[in-house]
Amino acid sequence: MTYKFKKYLDSLYSLQRRGIKLGLDHTEQLLSFCNNPHRKFPTIHVAGTNGKGSTCAYIETILRQNGYRVGLYTSPHLLNFNERIRVNGRYISNKQILQFLDNFFDEINKIKSTFFEVTTVMAFNYFCEKSVDIAVIETGLGGRLDATNVISPKVSVVTSISKDHTDILGDSLEKIAYEKAGIIKENTPLIIYQQAYKILEVFRKKATSLNADMKISKIPKDISISSKGTQFIHNNYKYITPLYGSHQARNASLAIDVINKVDPNINKEAINKALGKVFWPGRMQKVSYNIFYDVSHNENGLEKTLQTLKKLHPNQVIHGLMCLKKDKSVDSLKYLISENFKTLIVSSDKNELLSKPATIIRKLSDLQIQCKAVSSLKVGLEIIKSLVNKSPSIGLIFGSHYVAKEVFQSFEISFDNYYI
């Protein structure tokens, strides 16, 4: 990494101090400086609370494996910033990031754009330069006022809705659903994950008001989980994804319905073949013998992760290593922790982006399980490894994207082949 690139990337990260600005004005201003690249290629827009990234990965992989040149924009990243912006599976290069920041940093500072606004415009500009056939765009926070909501997609997609970012999106599922429903566009089809009636009603009313056809993705049948992945039946065809969990069967089914809308000529056999090539790390990822890493950080996400673990390894105790971002609620996780873990280790990360372990432990003091705060993630990982090696049991590292680099280094997992 050159000194100049590091300096520019540090400047980009420093924009996070401007916080989260809900609204589209700054994004639209910056896009106008770039000659509105987002209007020059078709898009698929994906919102939701859990499963957005996986659903985007399924859609992108199926399209790419069937001849499309596909842009993919997701967040946050696991190891390197470049992961957020991809074309045909290849990450944007340092040179291309530097070029964008070099060209537009004066405008970025003039507008006082935030980190996510800049990243979003960078992605759209890159996709335009690379002449993508289509781009899959994941929302950041919410939908209605999210920086990505400047696009006019071919189809709007909504995954599972649950409580997260309640301080910004609202303290009820209906309020959160209202914000997510903001991605629905006039006369644009909406495909949504099957979920609670009160949530679907919010989307139905919005879709009706905009004359947008709304399709509810059916719950897949005969879901089975094994070491090979997750098998399921959707629309009378048997599929398999290498990702673990009944929720992954549902995410994949949602993606299949999106593909059927975007390009009905991609047949079931081609879709199934493409599903087998999906790679989406940090989601129930096996990092060592009986040890898994999952970025789930809210009640709904952790519940699905634990259900999957118990199907893969029934009757085995679970030791947890939790690292939680400062804006996440540990109170909402207390029941799941109490009912499912024999031991819970709590750690922060070396960059101090996460909650202080001692603070979390105080909030968990009434639980009838062994909870321990440790000084570093390195110590926590060594404890989890030791516990799993001592007796038949499962280790689960969970709670944050921010610890991925340390986790992968500890288990000597290299993703070098996925970077350029």
KOLDOTI-776896 format. One record per residue (C-alpha): x, y, z; residue number from 1; residue in one letter. Coordinates in Angstrom, 3 decimals, padded with zeros to 6 digits. Layout:
<domars>
+----------+----------+----------+-----+---------+
:        u :        v :        w : num : residuo :
+----------+----------+----------+-----+---------+
:        X :        Y :        Z : NUM :       A :
...
+----------+----------+----------+-----+---------+
</domars>
This chain:
<domars>
+----------+----------+----------+-----+---------+
:        u :        v :        w : num : residuo :
+----------+----------+----------+-----+---------+
:  000.000 :  000.000 :  000.000 :   1 :       M :
:  001.584 :  003.283 : -001.091 :   2 :       T :
:  001.888 :  006.204 :  001.289 :   3 :       Y :
: -000.423 :  008.299 : -000.920 :   4 :       K :
: -003.114 :  005.611 : -000.977 :   5 :       F :
: -002.912 :  005.105 :  002.794 :   6 :       K :
: -003.212 :  008.859 :  003.315 :   7 :       K :
: -006.316 :  009.051 :  001.110 :   8 :       Y :
: -007.894 :  005.960 :  002.685 :   9 :       L :
: -007.273 :  007.385 :  006.160 :  10 :       D :
: -008.944 :  010.592 :  004.986 :  11 :       S :
: -011.915 :  008.565 :  003.745 :  12 :       L :
: -012.236 :  006.720 :  007.061 :  13 :       Y :
: -012.000 :  010.051 :  008.891 :  14 :       S :
: -015.309 :  011.006 :  007.263 :  15 :       L :
: -016.957 :  008.539 :  009.653 :  16 :       Q :
: -016.607 :  011.282 :  012.268 :  17 :       R :
: -019.335 :  013.116 :  010.369 :  18 :       R :
: -021.617 :  010.318 :  011.524 :  19 :       G :
: -024.739 :  009.083 :  009.759 :  20 :       I :
: -026.663 :  011.674 :  007.768 :  21 :       K :
: -030.025 :  010.437 :  006.626 :  22 :       L :
: -031.113 :  012.052 :  003.383 :  23 :       G :
: -030.185 :  012.016 : -000.278 :  24 :       L :
: -029.099 :  015.625 : -000.917 :  25 :       D :
: -025.357 :  015.148 : -000.393 :  26 :       H :
: -025.306 :  011.928 : -002.394 :  27 :       T :
: -027.147 :  013.552 : -005.292 :  28 :       E :
: -024.805 :  016.565 : -005.236 :  29 :       Q :
: -021.726 :  014.362 : -005.344 :  30 :       L :
: -023.249 :  012.208 : -008.094 :  31 :       L :
: -023.842 :  015.319 : -010.188 :  32 :       S :
: -020.109 :  016.111 : -009.967 :  33 :       F :
: -019.486 :  012.618 : -011.397 :  34 :       C :
: -021.996 :  013.101 : -014.250 :  35 :       N :
: -024.661 :  010.917 : -012.578 :  36 :       N :
: -023.154 :  007.472 : -013.226 :  37 :       P :
: -025.991 :  005.690 : -011.354 :  38 :       H :
: -028.343 :  006.430 : -014.258 :  39 :       R :
: -026.205 :  004.574 : -016.783 :  40 :       K :
: -026.696 :  000.933 : -015.747 :  41 :       F :
: -029.618 : -001.150 : -014.394 :  42 :       P :
: -029.729 : -002.104 : -010.726 :  43 :       T :
: -031.289 : -004.431 : -008.176 :  44 :       I :
: -031.848 : -002.786 : -004.774 :  45 :       H :
: -031.790 : -004.917 : -001.596 :  46 :       V :
: -032.932 : -003.757 :  001.855 :  47 :       A :
: -033.717 : -005.553 :  005.113 :  48 :       G :
: -032.328 : -006.168 :  008.583 :  49 :       T :
: -030.722 : -009.597 :  008.299 :  50 :       N :
: -029.675 : -011.538 :  005.211 :  51 :       G :
: -029.080 : -008.593 :  002.872 :  52 :       K :
: -025.462 : -009.460 :  002.172 :  53 :       G :
: -026.104 : -013.156 :  001.594 :  54 :       S :
: -029.067 : -012.433 : -000.670 :  55 :       T :
: -026.951 : -009.982 : -002.680 :  56 :       C :
: -024.198 : -012.596 : -002.950 :  57 :       A :
: -026.662 : -015.186 : -004.290 :  58 :       Y :
: -028.116 : -012.782 : -006.868 :  59 :       I :
: -024.686 : -011.574 : -007.984 :  60 :       E :
: -023.222 : -015.070 : -008.308 :  61 :       T :
: -026.169 : -016.451 : -010.287 :  62 :       I :
: -026.111 : -013.539 : -012.728 :  63 :       L :
: -022.317 : -013.615 : -013.091 :  64 :       R :
: -022.212 : -017.371 : -013.622 :  65 :       Q :
: -024.780 : -016.942 : -016.368 :  66 :       N :
: -022.907 : -014.426 : -018.479 :  67 :       G :
: -023.688 : -011.058 : -016.908 :  68 :       Y :
: -021.069 : -008.474 : -016.031 :  69 :       R :
: -022.197 : -007.674 : -012.491 :  70 :       V :
: -021.399 : -004.913 : -010.033 :  71 :       G :
: -021.840 : -005.634 : -006.328 :  72 :       L :
: -021.958 : -003.021 : -003.574 :  73 :       Y :
: -022.200 : -004.227 :  000.043 :  74 :       T :
: -021.155 : -003.112 :  003.509 :  75 :       S :
: -019.415 : -003.330 :  005.851 :  76 :       P :
: -016.245 : -005.132 :  004.760 :  77 :       H :
: -014.505 : -007.932 :  006.640 :  78 :       L :
: -010.818 : -007.413 :  005.884 :  79 :       L :
: -010.237 : -004.639 :  003.347 :  80 :       N :
: -012.259 : -001.643 :  002.208 :  81 :       F :
: -011.997 : -002.895 : -001.409 :  82 :       N :
: -014.451 : -005.727 : -000.646 :  83 :       E :
: -017.357 : -003.287 : -000.670 :  84 :       R :
: -017.145 : -002.631 : -004.416 :  85 :       I :
: -016.764 : -005.485 : -006.927 :  86 :       R :
: -017.214 : -006.167 : -010.604 :  87 :       V :
: -017.541 : -009.810 : -011.620 :  88 :       N :
: -016.225 : -010.898 : -008.253 :  89 :       G :
: -013.074 : -008.755 : -008.393 :  90 :       R :
: -012.586 : -006.032 : -005.831 :  91 :       Y :
: -011.952 : -002.447 : -006.843 :  92 :       I :
: -008.193 : -001.843 : -006.904 :  93 :       S :
: -006.244 :  000.571 : -004.715 :  94 :       N :
: -005.368 :  002.524 : -007.856 :  95 :       K :
: -009.025 :  002.994 : -008.782 :  96 :       Q :
: -009.964 :  004.084 : -005.243 :  97 :       I :
: -007.099 :  006.572 : -005.260 :  98 :       L :
: -008.122 :  007.916 : -008.654 :  99 :       Q :
: -011.700 :  008.579 : -007.488 : 100 :       F :
: -010.603 :  010.302 : -004.281 : 101 :       L :
: -007.977 :  012.299 : -006.175 : 102 :       D :
: -010.592 :  013.541 : -008.622 : 103 :       N :
: -013.363 :  014.396 : -006.177 : 104 :       F :
: -011.914 :  015.076 : -002.729 : 105 :       F :
: -012.392 :  018.849 : -003.032 : 106 :       D :
: -016.087 :  018.313 : -003.789 : 107 :       E :
: -016.395 :  015.757 : -000.982 : 108 :       I :
: -015.089 :  018.287 :  001.535 : 109 :       N :
: -017.116 :  021.128 :  000.076 : 110 :       K :
: -020.349 :  019.138 :  000.414 : 111 :       I :
: -019.226 :  017.635 :  003.751 : 112 :       K :
: -020.151 :  014.162 :  002.521 : 113 :       S :
: -020.120 :  011.248 :  004.956 : 114 :       T :
: -018.079 :  008.055 :  004.607 : 115 :       F :
: -021.050 :  006.037 :  003.332 : 116 :       F :
: -022.153 :  008.722 :  000.880 : 117 :       E :
: -018.667 :  008.857 : -000.637 : 118 :       V :
: -018.374 :  005.080 : -000.779 : 119 :       T :
: -021.761 :  004.785 : -002.472 : 120 :       T :
: -020.903 :  007.333 : -005.158 : 121 :       V :
: -017.498 :  005.701 : -005.635 : 122 :       M :
: -019.248 :  002.381 : -006.296 : 123 :       A :
: -021.675 :  003.858 : -008.825 : 124 :       F :
: -018.856 :  005.684 : -010.604 : 125 :       N :
: -016.781 :  002.489 : -010.780 : 126 :       Y :
: -019.679 :  000.406 : -012.095 : 127 :       F :
: -020.259 :  002.991 : -014.809 : 128 :       C :
: -016.571 :  002.999 : -015.786 : 129 :       E :
: -016.580 : -000.802 : -015.942 : 130 :       K :
: -019.743 : -000.877 : -018.091 : 131 :       S :
: -021.589 : -003.408 : -015.936 : 132 :       V :
: -024.681 : -005.079 : -017.333 : 133 :       D :
: -026.369 : -004.766 : -013.942 : 134 :       I :
: -025.410 : -003.915 : -010.343 : 135 :       A :
: -026.686 : -005.408 : -007.089 : 136 :       V :
: -026.895 : -002.664 : -004.459 : 137 :       I :
: -027.271 : -003.307 : -000.723 : 138 :       E :
: -028.687 : -000.512 :  001.414 : 139 :       T :
: -026.602 :  000.687 :  004.335 : 140 :       G :
: -029.070 :  001.777 :  007.019 : 141 :       L :
: -032.825 :  001.741 :  006.551 : 142 :       G :
: -033.871 :  002.508 :  003.002 : 143 :       G :
: -036.008 :  005.616 :  002.629 : 144 :       R :
: -033.186 :  008.051 :  003.439 : 145 :       L :
: -030.264 :  005.729 :  002.721 : 146 :       D :
: -027.591 :  007.068 :  000.356 : 147 :       A :
: -028.221 :  004.176 : -002.050 : 148 :       T :
: -031.850 :  005.211 : -002.540 : 149 :       N :
: -031.021 :  007.473 : -005.474 : 150 :       V :
: -031.316 :  004.581 : -007.935 : 151 :       I :
: -034.301 :  003.465 : -010.016 : 152 :       S :
: -033.943 : -000.324 : -009.882 : 153 :       P :
: -035.377 : -003.035 : -012.100 : 154 :       K :
: -036.613 : -004.746 : -008.935 : 155 :       V :
: -036.688 : -003.894 : -005.231 : 156 :       S :
: -035.875 : -006.695 : -002.782 : 157 :       V :
: -036.553 : -006.920 :  000.958 : 158 :       V :
: -035.112 : -009.560 :  003.270 : 159 :       T :
: -036.035 : -010.345 :  006.882 : 160 :       S :
: -037.073 : -007.386 :  009.059 : 161 :       I :
: -036.234 : -007.317 :  012.768 : 162 :       S :
: -035.192 : -004.789 :  015.399 : 163 :       K :
: -031.827 : -003.117 :  014.844 : 164 :       D :
: -030.669 :  000.517 :  014.844 : 165 :       H :
: -033.851 :  001.340 :  016.769 : 166 :       T :
: -032.417 :  004.721 :  017.777 : 167 :       D :
: -032.490 :  005.768 :  014.124 : 168 :       I :
: -035.111 :  003.599 :  012.404 : 169 :       L :
: -037.725 :  003.426 :  015.159 : 170 :       G :
: -038.564 :  001.280 :  018.163 : 171 :       D :
: -041.187 : -000.970 :  016.531 : 172 :       S :
: -041.137 : -003.414 :  013.646 : 173 :       L :
: -043.740 : -001.329 :  011.824 : 174 :       E :
: -041.587 :  001.825 :  012.024 : 175 :       K :
: -038.514 : -000.072 :  010.858 : 176 :       I :
: -040.514 : -001.645 :  008.014 : 177 :       A :
: -041.724 :  001.825 :  006.973 : 178 :       Y :
: -038.119 :  003.011 :  006.598 : 179 :       E :
: -037.126 : -000.107 :  004.637 : 180 :       K :
: -040.214 :  000.259 :  002.411 : 181 :       A :
: -038.770 :  003.566 :  001.251 : 182 :       G :
: -036.818 :  001.735 : -001.463 : 183 :       I :
: -040.032 :  000.812 : -003.290 : 184 :       I :
: -040.349 :  002.755 : -006.543 : 185 :       K :
: -043.347 :  003.506 : -008.727 : 186 :       E :
: -044.260 :  000.719 : -011.175 : 187 :       N :
: -041.239 : -001.308 : -010.004 : 188 :       T :
: -041.736 : -004.919 : -008.835 : 189 :       P :
: -041.057 : -005.721 : -005.179 : 190 :       L :
: -040.018 : -009.191 : -004.008 : 191 :       I :
: -040.093 : -009.688 : -000.258 : 192 :       I :
: -039.172 : -012.367 :  002.279 : 193 :       Y :
: -042.211 : -014.086 :  003.847 : 194 :       Q :
: -042.592 : -012.721 :  007.394 : 195 :       Q :
: -045.037 : -011.395 :  009.981 : 196 :       A :
: -048.361 : -010.076 :  008.663 : 197 :       Y :
: -047.954 : -006.652 :  010.309 : 198 :       K :
: -044.626 : -006.170 :  008.514 : 199 :       I :
: -045.954 : -007.330 :  005.151 : 200 :       L :
: -048.909 : -004.937 :  005.497 : 201 :       E :
: -046.565 : -001.955 :  005.713 : 202 :       V :
: -044.934 : -003.001 :  002.450 : 203 :       F :
: -048.246 : -003.874 :  000.820 : 204 :       R :
: -049.682 : -000.411 :  001.486 : 205 :       K :
: -046.573 :  001.300 :  000.163 : 206 :       K :
: -046.441 : -000.936 : -002.926 : 207 :       A :
: -050.123 : -000.355 : -003.660 : 208 :       T :
: -049.698 :  003.425 : -003.409 : 209 :       S :
: -046.909 :  003.267 : -005.998 : 210 :       L :
: -048.559 :  000.705 : -008.289 : 211 :       N :
: -045.651 : -001.649 : -007.582 : 212 :       A :
: -046.366 : -005.354 : -007.974 : 213 :       D :
: -045.496 : -007.124 : -004.700 : 214 :       M :
: -044.514 : -010.792 : -004.634 : 215 :       K :
: -043.968 : -012.662 : -001.363 : 216 :       I :
: -041.228 : -015.263 : -001.720 : 217 :       S :
: -042.480 : -018.684 : -000.636 : 218 :       K :
: -040.883 : -020.440 :  002.311 : 219 :       I :
: -038.758 : -023.296 :  000.888 : 220 :       P :
: -039.656 : -026.876 :  001.765 : 221 :       K :
: -037.724 : -029.928 :  002.994 : 222 :       D :
: -034.792 : -027.912 :  004.336 : 223 :       I :
: -031.898 : -030.064 :  005.539 : 224 :       S :
: -028.491 : -028.987 :  006.820 : 225 :       I :
: -025.321 : -031.051 :  006.616 : 226 :       S :
: -021.576 : -030.523 :  006.425 : 227 :       S :
: -022.025 : -029.926 :  002.674 : 228 :       K :
: -024.363 : -026.973 :  003.175 : 229 :       G :
: -028.127 : -026.438 :  003.074 : 230 :       T :
: -030.471 : -028.354 :  000.789 : 231 :       Q :
: -034.042 : -027.216 :  000.109 : 232 :       F :
: -036.911 : -027.377 : -002.371 : 233 :       I :
: -038.215 : -024.193 : -003.963 : 234 :       H :
: -040.862 : -024.164 : -006.671 : 235 :       N :
: -040.650 : -027.974 : -006.938 : 236 :       N :
: -036.896 : -028.052 : -007.572 : 237 :       Y :
: -034.153 : -029.225 : -005.227 : 238 :       K :
: -031.344 : -026.709 : -004.636 : 239 :       Y :
: -028.262 : -026.682 : -002.425 : 240 :       I :
: -026.180 : -023.784 : -001.126 : 241 :       T :
: -022.793 : -024.173 :  000.593 : 242 :       P :
: -023.932 : -021.672 :  003.263 : 243 :       L :
: -025.401 : -023.137 :  006.446 : 244 :       Y :
: -028.874 : -022.556 :  007.857 : 245 :       G :
: -032.588 : -022.616 :  007.139 : 246 :       S :
: -032.367 : -018.817 :  006.842 : 247 :       H :
: -029.873 : -019.320 :  004.013 : 248 :       Q :
: -032.385 : -021.538 :  002.228 : 249 :       A :
: -034.856 : -018.669 :  002.534 : 250 :       R :
: -032.329 : -016.063 :  001.393 : 251 :       N :
: -031.442 : -018.238 : -001.592 : 252 :       A :
: -035.124 : -018.756 : -002.442 : 253 :       S :
: -035.645 : -014.992 : -002.352 : 254 :       L :
: -032.677 : -014.558 : -004.682 : 255 :       A :
: -034.029 : -017.221 : -007.057 : 256 :       I :
: -037.338 : -015.337 : -007.285 : 257 :       D :
: -035.413 : -012.162 : -008.096 : 258 :       V :
: -033.500 : -013.946 : -010.867 : 259 :       I :
: -036.751 : -015.290 : -012.303 : 260 :       N :
: -038.036 : -011.725 : -012.514 : 261 :       K :
: -034.840 : -010.198 : -013.945 : 262 :       V :
: -034.054 : -012.967 : -016.447 : 263 :       D :
: -036.592 : -015.816 : -016.760 : 264 :       P :
: -034.290 : -017.501 : -019.306 : 265 :       N :
: -031.862 : -018.602 : -016.577 : 266 :       I :
: -033.157 : -022.088 : -015.851 : 267 :       N :
: -033.271 : -023.996 : -012.563 : 268 :       K :
: -030.275 : -026.175 : -013.378 : 269 :       E :
: -028.133 : -023.124 : -014.133 : 270 :       A :
: -029.290 : -021.428 : -010.939 : 271 :       I :
: -028.461 : -024.479 : -008.831 : 272 :       N :
: -025.018 : -024.796 : -010.410 : 273 :       K :
: -024.326 : -021.125 : -009.638 : 274 :       A :
: -025.523 : -021.467 : -006.027 : 275 :       L :
: -022.777 : -024.017 : -005.468 : 276 :       G :
: -020.184 : -021.325 : -006.188 : 277 :       K :
: -021.430 : -018.750 : -003.668 : 278 :       V :
: -018.749 : -017.555 : -001.265 : 279 :       F :
: -019.808 : -015.245 :  001.559 : 280 :       W :
: -017.402 : -015.403 :  004.524 : 281 :       P :
: -018.270 : -014.571 :  008.103 : 282 :       G :
: -021.694 : -016.203 :  007.919 : 283 :       R :
: -021.643 : -019.409 :  009.931 : 284 :       M :
: -018.148 : -019.922 :  008.565 : 285 :       Q :
: -016.242 : -022.914 :  009.856 : 286 :       K :
: -012.809 : -021.576 :  010.782 : 287 :       V :
: -011.470 : -024.648 :  012.576 : 288 :       S :
: -012.558 : -028.005 :  013.934 : 289 :       Y :
: -015.933 : -027.344 :  015.628 : 290 :       N :
: -015.343 : -023.571 :  015.719 : 291 :       I :
: -017.481 : -021.153 :  013.696 : 292 :       F :
: -017.439 : -017.419 :  013.042 : 293 :       Y :
: -020.627 : -015.467 :  012.397 : 294 :       D :
: -021.159 : -011.717 :  012.210 : 295 :       V :
: -024.695 : -011.888 :  013.692 : 296 :       S :
: -025.184 : -009.095 :  016.213 : 297 :       H :
: -028.931 : -008.811 :  016.832 : 298 :       N :
: -031.502 : -011.136 :  018.365 : 299 :       E :
: -032.966 : -012.410 :  015.114 : 300 :       N :
: -029.574 : -013.079 :  013.540 : 301 :       G :
: -028.096 : -014.817 :  016.574 : 302 :       L :
: -031.198 : -016.959 :  017.023 : 303 :       E :
: -030.881 : -018.287 :  013.456 : 304 :       K :
: -027.168 : -018.925 :  013.911 : 305 :       T :
: -027.733 : -020.926 :  017.098 : 306 :       L :
: -030.557 : -022.935 :  015.507 : 307 :       Q :
: -028.216 : -023.863 :  012.675 : 308 :       T :
: -025.394 : -024.843 :  015.035 : 309 :       L :
: -027.719 : -027.150 :  016.950 : 310 :       K :
: -028.857 : -028.858 :  013.754 : 311 :       K :
: -025.264 : -029.383 :  012.647 : 312 :       L :
: -024.075 : -030.480 :  016.093 : 313 :       H :
: -027.001 : -031.719 :  018.193 : 314 :       P :
: -026.504 : -032.353 :  021.911 : 315 :       N :
: -023.189 : -030.500 :  022.088 : 316 :       Q :
: -022.549 : -027.596 :  024.442 : 317 :       V :
: -021.638 : -024.212 :  022.946 : 318 :       I :
: -018.898 : -021.874 :  024.146 : 319 :       H :
: -019.243 : -018.321 :  022.859 : 320 :       G :
: -016.827 : -015.487 :  022.187 : 321 :       L :
: -018.793 : -012.263 :  021.763 : 322 :       M :
: -017.505 : -008.955 :  020.369 : 323 :       C :
: -020.232 : -006.339 :  020.083 : 324 :       L :
: -020.234 : -002.916 :  018.452 : 325 :       K :
: -020.986 : -000.010 :  020.761 : 326 :       K :
: -024.377 :  000.760 :  019.193 : 327 :       D :
: -025.696 : -002.804 :  019.564 : 328 :       K :
: -028.002 : -003.875 :  022.381 : 329 :       S :
: -026.738 : -006.662 :  024.604 : 330 :       V :
: -030.045 : -006.669 :  026.532 : 331 :       D :
: -031.880 : -008.086 :  023.512 : 332 :       S :
: -029.416 : -011.016 :  023.417 : 333 :       L :
: -029.559 : -011.971 :  027.101 : 334 :       K :
: -032.195 : -014.698 :  026.765 : 335 :       Y :
: -030.418 : -016.387 :  023.840 : 336 :       L :
: -027.095 : -016.257 :  025.679 : 337 :       I :
: -028.597 : -017.656 :  028.874 : 338 :       S :
: -030.394 : -020.504 :  027.111 : 339 :       E :
: -027.709 : -021.594 :  024.659 : 340 :       N :
: -024.175 : -021.030 :  025.943 : 341 :       F :
: -022.277 : -022.908 :  028.606 : 342 :       K :
: -019.528 : -020.292 :  028.620 : 343 :       T :
: -019.392 : -016.751 :  027.266 : 344 :       L :
: -016.128 : -014.894 :  026.738 : 345 :       I :
: -016.442 : -011.167 :  025.999 : 346 :       V :
: -013.717 : -009.245 :  024.198 : 347 :       S :
: -013.131 : -006.016 :  022.334 : 348 :       S :
: -010.849 : -005.632 :  019.312 : 349 :       D :
: -007.371 : -004.177 :  019.057 : 350 :       K :
: -008.733 : -001.077 :  017.288 : 351 :       N :
: -011.151 : -000.419 :  020.178 : 352 :       E :
: -014.171 : -000.056 :  017.907 : 353 :       L :
: -016.320 : -002.340 :  020.066 : 354 :       L :
: -017.988 : -002.173 :  023.462 : 355 :       S :
: -015.783 : -002.546 :  026.522 : 356 :       K :
: -015.989 : -006.163 :  027.773 : 357 :       P :
: -016.417 : -005.108 :  031.415 : 358 :       A :
: -019.479 : -003.036 :  030.486 : 359 :       T :
: -021.123 : -005.998 :  028.753 : 360 :       I :
: -020.281 : -008.388 :  031.588 : 361 :       I :
: -022.024 : -006.080 :  034.079 : 362 :       R :
: -025.164 : -006.246 :  031.950 : 363 :       K :
: -024.947 : -010.059 :  031.917 : 364 :       L :
: -024.225 : -010.437 :  035.634 : 365 :       S :
: -027.634 : -011.959 :  036.391 : 366 :       D :
: -027.189 : -014.843 :  033.930 : 367 :       L :
: -026.646 : -018.318 :  035.311 : 368 :       Q :
: -023.714 : -019.087 :  033.029 : 369 :       I :
: -020.000 : -018.461 :  033.233 : 370 :       Q :
: -019.211 : -015.033 :  031.712 : 371 :       C :
: -015.701 : -013.684 :  031.513 : 372 :       K :
: -014.218 : -010.459 :  030.162 : 373 :       A :
: -010.784 : -010.761 :  028.553 : 374 :       V :
: -008.169 : -008.167 :  027.717 : 375 :       S :
: -007.949 : -008.901 :  023.988 : 376 :       S :
: -009.496 : -010.898 :  021.194 : 377 :       L :
: -006.283 : -012.913 :  020.989 : 378 :       K :
: -006.788 : -014.116 :  024.578 : 379 :       V :
: -010.455 : -014.880 :  023.900 : 380 :       G :
: -009.628 : -016.931 :  020.822 : 381 :       L :
: -007.064 : -018.978 :  022.744 : 382 :       E :
: -009.652 : -019.713 :  025.452 : 383 :       I :
: -012.250 : -020.838 :  022.885 : 384 :       I :
: -009.708 : -023.089 :  021.165 : 385 :       K :
: -008.747 : -024.607 :  024.507 : 386 :       S :
: -012.353 : -025.235 :  025.579 : 387 :       L :
: -013.226 : -026.974 :  022.300 : 388 :       V :
: -010.065 : -029.078 :  022.389 : 389 :       N :
: -010.622 : -030.220 :  025.976 : 390 :       K :
: -014.016 : -031.837 :  025.448 : 391 :       S :
: -016.541 : -032.424 :  022.661 : 392 :       P :
: -018.141 : -029.002 :  022.213 : 393 :       S :
: -018.705 : -026.157 :  019.771 : 394 :       I :
: -017.121 : -022.717 :  019.706 : 395 :       G :
: -018.952 : -019.725 :  018.251 : 396 :       L :
: -017.256 : -016.379 :  017.641 : 397 :       I :
: -019.948 : -013.809 :  016.949 : 398 :       F :
: -021.159 : -010.243 :  017.140 : 399 :       G :
: -019.167 : -008.154 :  014.678 : 400 :       S :
: -017.582 : -007.730 :  011.254 : 401 :       H :
: -014.786 : -005.761 :  012.884 : 402 :       Y :
: -012.969 : -008.759 :  014.339 : 403 :       V :
: -012.770 : -010.725 :  011.073 : 404 :       A :
: -009.154 : -009.855 :  010.347 : 405 :       K :
: -007.950 : -010.999 :  013.766 : 406 :       E :
: -010.091 : -014.142 :  013.594 : 407 :       V :
: -008.823 : -015.149 :  010.155 : 408 :       F :
: -005.214 : -014.450 :  011.122 : 409 :       Q :
: -005.578 : -016.540 :  014.267 : 410 :       S :
: -006.886 : -019.525 :  012.302 : 411 :       F :
: -004.482 : -018.906 :  009.386 : 412 :       E :
: -007.281 : -018.389 :  006.863 : 413 :       I :
: -006.112 : -016.514 :  003.777 : 414 :       S :
: -008.390 : -014.783 :  001.289 : 415 :       F :
: -005.543 : -013.480 : -000.865 : 416 :       D :
: -007.046 : -015.062 : -003.965 : 417 :       N :
: -010.075 : -012.808 : -003.646 : 418 :       Y :
: -008.104 : -009.569 : -003.793 : 419 :       Y :
: -006.426 : -007.684 : -006.651 : 420 :       I :
+----------+----------+----------+-----+---------+
</domars>
